[in-house]
């Protein structure tokens, strides 16, 4: 894996995270976040961070 591949993969991961969060939470909503909302936000953040760590680890192992 090259540094460009890593950069592209990380960009895809963050783009996917952004799309997922925006589809779950409406930006202009006047409704307060619920406990369930915060749990879902935490889950999505965890999944994204785990995926990013995996990409970085794969890059480091290959170089």
LUMPANU-79684 format. One record per residue (C-alpha): residue number from 0; x, y, z. Coordinates in nm, 3 decimals, decimal comma. Layout:
% residues N
<site><pos>NUM</pos><x>X</x><y>Y</y><z>Z</z></site>
...
This chain:
% residues 63
<site><pos>0</pos><x>0,000</x><y>0,000</y><z>0,000</z></site>
<site><pos>1</pos><x>0,128</x><y>0,346</y><z>-0,083</z></site>
<site><pos>2</pos><x>0,078</x><y>0,663</y><z>0,115</z></site>
<site><pos>3</pos><x>-0,162</x><y>0,778</y><z>-0,159</z></site>
<site><pos>4</pos><x>-0,367</x><y>0,461</y><z>-0,115</z></site>
<site><pos>5</pos><x>-0,378</x><y>0,519</y><z>0,258</z></site>
<site><pos>6</pos><x>-0,483</x><y>0,879</y><z>0,210</z></site>
<site><pos>7</pos><x>-0,758</x><y>0,780</y><z>-0,035</z></site>
<site><pos>8</pos><x>-0,883</x><y>0,503</y><z>0,194</z></site>
<site><pos>9</pos><x>-0,893</x><y>0,734</y><z>0,495</z></site>
<site><pos>10</pos><x>-1,077</x><y>0,995</y><z>0,289</z></site>
<site><pos>11</pos><x>-1,339</x><y>0,736</y><z>0,189</z></site>
<site><pos>12</pos><x>-1,380</x><y>0,633</y><z>0,552</z></site>
<site><pos>13</pos><x>-1,432</x><y>0,990</y><z>0,671</z></site>
<site><pos>14</pos><x>-1,667</x><y>1,066</y><z>0,381</z></site>
<site><pos>15</pos><x>-1,872</x><y>0,759</y><z>0,470</z></site>
<site><pos>16</pos><x>-1,880</x><y>0,865</y><z>0,836</z></site>
<site><pos>17</pos><x>-2,001</x><y>1,212</y><z>0,738</z></site>
<site><pos>18</pos><x>-2,276</x><y>1,072</y><z>0,516</z></site>
<site><pos>19</pos><x>-2,387</x><y>0,827</y><z>0,783</z></site>
<site><pos>20</pos><x>-2,405</x><y>1,089</y><z>1,057</z></site>
<site><pos>21</pos><x>-2,587</x><y>1,336</y><z>0,832</z></site>
<site><pos>22</pos><x>-2,841</x><y>1,069</y><z>0,737</z></site>
<site><pos>23</pos><x>-2,908</x><y>0,989</y><z>1,104</z></site>
<site><pos>24</pos><x>-2,915</x><y>1,343</y><z>1,243</z></site>
<site><pos>25</pos><x>-3,084</x><y>1,633</y><z>1,069</z></site>
<site><pos>26</pos><x>-2,869</x><y>1,947</y><z>1,089</z></site>
<site><pos>27</pos><x>-3,152</x><y>2,195</y><z>1,126</z></site>
<site><pos>28</pos><x>-3,362</x><y>1,988</y><z>1,365</z></site>
<site><pos>29</pos><x>-3,489</x><y>2,164</y><z>1,675</z></site>
<site><pos>30</pos><x>-3,525</x><y>1,832</y><z>1,859</z></site>
<site><pos>31</pos><x>-3,273</x><y>1,769</y><z>2,137</z></site>
<site><pos>32</pos><x>-3,050</x><y>1,464</y><z>2,106</z></site>
<site><pos>33</pos><x>-3,175</x><y>1,161</y><z>2,295</z></site>
<site><pos>34</pos><x>-2,980</x><y>0,898</y><z>2,483</z></site>
<site><pos>35</pos><x>-3,030</x><y>0,668</y><z>2,183</z></site>
<site><pos>36</pos><x>-2,897</x><y>0,937</y><z>1,949</z></site>
<site><pos>37</pos><x>-2,582</x><y>0,974</y><z>2,156</z></site>
<site><pos>38</pos><x>-2,533</x><y>0,597</y><z>2,168</z></site>
<site><pos>39</pos><x>-2,566</x><y>0,575</y><z>1,790</z></site>
<site><pos>40</pos><x>-2,325</x><y>0,864</y><z>1,743</z></site>
<site><pos>41</pos><x>-2,077</x><y>0,687</y><z>1,969</z></site>
<site><pos>42</pos><x>-2,115</x><y>0,359</y><z>1,779</z></site>
<site><pos>43</pos><x>-2,059</x><y>0,523</y><z>1,443</z></site>
<site><pos>44</pos><x>-1,756</x><y>0,710</y><z>1,578</z></site>
<site><pos>45</pos><x>-1,610</x><y>0,388</y><z>1,720</z></site>
<site><pos>46</pos><x>-1,662</x><y>0,200</y><z>1,391</z></site>
<site><pos>47</pos><x>-1,495</x><y>0,479</y><z>1,197</z></site>
<site><pos>48</pos><x>-1,197</x><y>0,501</y><z>1,431</z></site>
<site><pos>49</pos><x>-1,152</x><y>0,123</y><z>1,424</z></site>
<site><pos>50</pos><x>-1,162</x><y>0,123</y><z>1,044</z></site>
<site><pos>51</pos><x>-0,907</x><y>0,406</y><z>1,029</z></site>
<site><pos>52</pos><x>-0,676</x><y>0,224</y><z>1,272</z></site>
<site><pos>53</pos><x>-0,697</x><y>-0,086</y><z>1,056</z></site>
<site><pos>54</pos><x>-0,601</x><y>0,109</y><z>0,744</z></site>
<site><pos>55</pos><x>-0,307</x><y>0,275</y><z>0,917</z></site>
<site><pos>56</pos><x>-0,190</x><y>-0,058</y><z>1,062</z></site>
<site><pos>57</pos><x>-0,211</x><y>-0,224</y><z>0,719</z></site>
<site><pos>58</pos><x>-0,008</x><y>0,059</y><z>0,571</z></site>
<site><pos>59</pos><x>0,259</x><y>0,032</y><z>0,839</z></site>
<site><pos>60</pos><x>0,282</x><y>-0,347</y><z>0,802</z></site>
<site><pos>61</pos><x>0,329</x><y>-0,318</y><z>0,427</z></site>
<site><pos>62</pos><x>0,614</x><y>-0,066</y><z>0,450</z></site>
